[in-house]
Amino acid sequence: MLPYLTLRLRLLGRLLRELGWLRLALLLIMLALVLLQALAALRGQPRAAWLVPPLLAWLLLSAHRQRTDTHLLASATPDFRPWLAAEYALLALPVALLLLAVGVGGPALLTLALAPLAAWAPPAREAAARHRWRSLFRSEAFEWVAGMRAANGLLIWLVLVGLATWQRASSLAPVAGLVAWLLVVLACYGTPEPVTMLALAARSPRQFLRRRLGLGLGYAAATALPFGILLGVGPAGWGAALAVSLFWLALVAMLILTKYAFYPNISHIRTTQSLVLALSLLGAGHPAYPPLMLVSAAGLVWQSRRRVGQVLGF
């Protein structure tokens, strides 16, 4: 286990070096702001701390099911699951310490208890092989076709809409449903397509990215619409519903751009997407958040066009 954890730590260090000092400095600044914002929010709303353990467990579960090294680890030793459990527990430890810092010991313990359980979930490809169904999405939107099939996404969507409808008297229910659905969408855009697919679909980097954004945001808006309606007819009102929906779609756009900004490095894609999502959800209320996110979004647009152009030789 120790050599495995040491290897993962070295990989993390290499990824941070490859991110570059400018992006790393920006992420560290945003992370500091997020921590301050999270501490203030948890002190003001201690009940909200109970949402942290399941959300973190879902994030780890989504990342675990997209791993490509489980068969390699299984061939090395059949007892590799405790290695992964230890890794996920270490990843959850900073969050648990943050919860302890604000005096909520129950959610902290639950965080450490739930995080390692993701290690025993089967990979998404194994689950997809057992369940084949005709997709409701266009084949051109291959991210949604494969992602929804692998994660049983439509079933999850129906459950989330049902729960949000059941608790429609509270504005928190549709917002929590949107956050949970965003995690499912994140899993769809975590794996880069082969370069041959990219070459066949792209006439230019701008045209290619515009098409990917159009398809992705179109399906994202359609699936997020019920949550927006429930939020609008509830206590929050239509103004808040519009603001939350636009912010949610902006996050989806950033996840798509991140995929192509770091194409085809799957580790960079997933790491940066997770950072963007975590920092956006936790730091949105801070006054320094809008300018930092505008800078990040502009950087992703530039880097994604540049990267697609490099891959295609434009």
C-alpha positions in Angstrom: 0.0 0.0 0.0 2.8 2.4 0.9 4.5 2.2 -2.5 1.1 2.7 -4.2 0.3 5.8 -2.2 3.9 7.2 -2.7 3.4 6.7 -6.5 0.1 8.5 -6.4 1.7 11.4 -4.5 4.5 11.6 -7.1 1.9 11.6 -9.8 0.1 14.5 -8.1 3.3 16.4 -7.8 4.0 15.9 -11.5 0.5 17.1 -12.5 0.9 20.2 -10.4 4.3 21.0 -12.1 2.7 20.4 -15.5 -0.1 22.8 -14.7 2.4 25.7 -14.7 3.1 28.3 -12.1 0.5 30.8 -13.4 -2.5 28.4 -13.3 -1.2 26.9 -10.0 -1.0 30.3 -8.4 -4.5 31.2 -9.6 -5.9 27.9 -8.2 -4.2 28.4 -4.9 -5.6 31.9 -4.6 -9.1 30.6 -5.4 -8.7 27.7 -3.0 -7.8 30.1 -0.1 -10.9 32.1 -0.9 -13.0 29.0 -1.0 -11.8 27.8 2.4 -12.6 31.2 4.0 -16.0 31.2 2.3 -16.7 27.6 3.4 -15.7 28.3 7.0 -18.0 31.3 7.1 -20.9 29.4 5.5 -20.6 26.3 7.8 -20.4 28.5 10.9 -23.6 30.3 9.9 -25.5 27.1 8.7 -24.2 24.1 10.7 -27.0 21.9 9.3 -25.6 22.4 5.8 -22.5 20.5 6.9 -24.4 17.3 6.6 -24.6 17.8 2.8 -20.8 17.7 2.6 -20.2 13.9 3.2 -22.6 12.6 0.5 -21.5 15.2 -2.0 -17.8 14.4 -1.5 -18.6 10.7 -1.6 -20.4 11.2 -4.9 -17.5 13.1 -6.3 -15.1 10.3 -5.3 -17.4 7.6 -6.6 -17.7 9.4 -10.0 -13.9 9.7 -10.3 -13.4 6.1 -9.2 -15.8 4.6 -11.7 -13.9 6.4 -14.5 -10.5 5.1 -13.5 -8.6 3.1 -16.1 -6.1 1.4 -13.9 -8.3 -0.9 -11.9 -7.6 -3.9 -14.1 -3.9 -3.2 -13.9 -4.1 -3.1 -10.1 -6.2 -6.2 -10.0 -3.5 -8.1 -12.0 -0.9 -6.9 -9.5 -2.8 -8.0 -6.4 -6.4 -9.0 -5.7 -6.3 -7.0 -2.5 -6.0 -3.6 -4.1 -9.3 -2.2 -2.9 -7.9 -1.3 0.5 -5.2 0.7 -1.3 -7.9 2.8 -3.0 -9.9 3.1 0.2 -6.8 4.5 1.9 -6.3 7.0 -1.0 -9.8 8.2 -0.8 -9.7 8.5 2.9 -6.6 10.7 2.6 -8.3 12.8 0.0 -11.3 13.3 2.3 -9.2 14.1 5.4 -8.7 17.8 4.6 -12.5 18.2 4.3 -13.0 16.3 7.6 -10.5 18.6 9.3 -12.3 21.6 7.9 -15.6 20.4 9.3 -13.9 19.7 12.7 -12.5 23.3 12.6 -16.1 24.7 12.6 -17.2 22.3 15.4 -19.3 19.8 13.4 -17.8 16.4 14.4 -20.7 14.2 13.1 -20.4 15.3 9.4 -16.6 15.0 9.8 -16.8 11.4 10.9 -19.4 10.6 8.3 -17.1 12.1 5.6 -14.2 9.8 6.6 -16.6 6.8 6.8 -18.3 7.3 3.3 -15.2 8.3 1.2 -13.4 4.9 1.4 -16.6 3.0 0.3 -16.2 4.2 -3.3 -13.2 1.9 -3.7 -15.6 -1.1 -3.9 -17.7 0.3 -6.7 -17.3 -1.4 -10.2 -15.8 0.6 -13.1 -18.3 2.4 -15.3 -17.4 0.3 -18.4 -18.3 -2.9 -16.5 -21.7 -1.5 -15.5 -22.3 -0.3 -19.1 -21.5 -3.7 -20.5 -24.3 -5.2 -18.4 -26.9 -2.6 -19.3 -27.4 -1.7 -23.0 -30.3 0.5 -24.0 -31.2 2.8 -26.9 -30.0 6.3 -26.2 -32.4 9.2 -26.3 -29.5 11.5 -27.3 -28.1 12.1 -30.8 -25.1 10.0 -31.6 -23.1 13.2 -32.3 -23.4 14.1 -28.6 -21.4 11.0 -27.8 -20.4 12.3 -24.3 -24.1 12.2 -23.3 -24.8 8.8 -25.0 -21.8 7.1 -23.3 -22.0 9.0 -20.0 -25.7 8.5 -19.4 -25.5 4.8 -20.3 -22.5 4.2 -18.0 -23.9 6.0 -15.0 -27.6 5.2 -15.5 -27.9 8.9 -15.8 -31.5 9.1 -16.9 -32.6 7.0 -13.9 -30.6 9.3 -11.6 -32.2 12.4 -13.3 -35.7 11.0 -12.7 -34.9 10.3 -9.1 -33.5 13.8 -8.6 -36.5 15.5 -10.3 -38.8 13.4 -8.2 -37.0 14.3 -4.9 -36.9 18.0 -5.9 -40.7 17.9 -6.7 -41.4 16.2 -3.4 -39.6 18.9 -1.5 -40.6 21.8 -3.8 -41.6 23.9 -0.8 -38.0 24.4 -0.1 -35.6 26.3 -2.4 -32.8 24.1 -1.3 -34.2 21.0 -3.0 -34.0 22.0 -6.6 -30.6 23.6 -6.0 -29.3 20.4 -4.4 -30.8 18.5 -7.4 -28.9 20.8 -9.8 -25.6 20.2 -7.9 -26.1 16.5 -7.9 -27.0 16.5 -11.7 -23.9 18.6 -12.4 -21.8 15.8 -10.9 -23.4 13.3 -13.4 -22.7 15.7 -16.3 -19.1 16.0 -15.1 -18.6 12.3 -15.5 -19.8 12.6 -19.1 -17.0 15.0 -20.0 -14.1 13.4 -18.1 -12.9 11.1 -20.9 -11.4 12.5 -24.1 -12.5 11.0 -27.4 -9.9 9.5 -29.8 -8.1 12.0 -31.9 -9.6 10.5 -35.1 -13.1 11.5 -33.9 -11.9 15.0 -33.2 -10.2 15.2 -36.7 -13.4 14.0 -38.5 -15.7 16.5 -36.7 -13.5 19.6 -36.8 -13.1 22.0 -39.8 -11.5 24.5 -37.5 -10.9 24.8 -33.7 -13.5 27.5 -33.4 -16.2 25.6 -35.3 -15.4 22.4 -33.4 -15.7 24.0 -29.9 -18.8 25.9 -30.9 -20.5 22.7 -31.9 -19.4 20.8 -28.8 -20.6 23.7 -26.6 -23.9 23.9 -28.5 -24.7 20.2 -28.1 -23.5 20.0 -24.5 -25.3 23.2 -23.3 -28.4 22.3 -25.2 -28.9 18.9 -23.5 -27.7 20.4 -20.2 -30.4 23.2 -20.4 -33.1 20.7 -21.3 -32.3 18.4 -18.4 -31.9 21.3 -15.9 -35.2 22.9 -16.9 -37.4 21.0 -14.4 -35.1 22.1 -11.5 -35.3 25.8 -12.7 -39.1 25.6 -12.9 -39.3 24.2 -9.4 -37.0 26.9 -8.1 -39.0 29.6 -9.9 -42.4 28.6 -8.6 -41.0 28.2 -5.1 -40.0 30.8 -2.5 -36.9 31.8 -4.3 -38.8 33.3 -7.3 -38.1 33.5 -11.0 -35.2 35.9 -10.7 -33.2 33.6 -8.5 -34.1 30.7 -10.7 -32.8 32.4 -13.8 -29.6 33.4 -12.0 -29.0 29.9 -10.7 -29.7 28.3 -14.1 -27.4 30.6 -16.0 -24.6 30.0 -13.4 -25.2 26.3 -13.7 -24.9 26.4 -17.5 -21.8 28.5 -17.2 -20.2 25.8 -15.1 -21.1 23.1 -17.7 -19.5 25.3 -20.4 -16.3 25.6 -18.3 -16.2 21.8 -17.9 -16.5 21.3 -21.6 -13.8 23.8 -22.3 -11.5 22.3 -19.7 -11.8 18.9 -21.5 -10.3 20.4 -24.6 -7.9 22.8 -22.9 -6.0 19.8 -21.6 -6.9 17.3 -24.4 -5.9 14.4 -24.5 -4.3 14.2 -21.0 -7.1 12.4 -19.1 -5.4 13.1 -15.7 -5.2 16.8 -16.4 -8.7 17.0 -17.6 -10.3 15.3 -14.6 -8.1 17.1 -12.1 -8.8 20.5 -13.5 -12.5 19.8 -14.0 -12.8 18.7 -10.3 -10.9 21.9 -9.2 -13.1 24.1 -11.3 -16.3 22.5 -10.0 -15.2 22.5 -6.4 -13.9 26.1 -6.4 -17.0 27.4 -8.3 -19.6 25.8 -6.0 -17.8 26.7 -2.8 -16.5 30.2 -3.7 -19.4 31.6 -5.6 -20.5 33.9 -2.8 -17.1 35.6 -2.3 -16.7 39.1 -3.8 -13.4 38.2 -5.5 -15.0 35.2 -7.2 -16.5 36.9 -10.4 -13.3 38.5 -11.6 -11.3 35.4 -10.9 -13.8 33.2 -12.8 -13.9 35.6 -15.7 -10.1 35.3 -16.0 -10.3 31.5 -15.7 -13.0 31.3 -18.3 -11.1 33.5 -20.8 -8.0 31.4 -20.2 -10.0 28.2 -20.9 -11.4 29.6 -24.1 -7.9 30.6 -25.3 -6.2 27.3 -24.2 -8.9 25.0 -25.6 -8.8 26.7 -29.1 -5.0 26.6 -28.9 -4.9 22.9 -27.9 -7.4 21.7 -30.5 -5.5 23.7 -33.1 -2.2 22.0 -32.1 -3.8 18.5 -32.2 -5.3 19.1 -35.6 -2.3 21.0 -37.1 -4.2 24.2 -37.7 
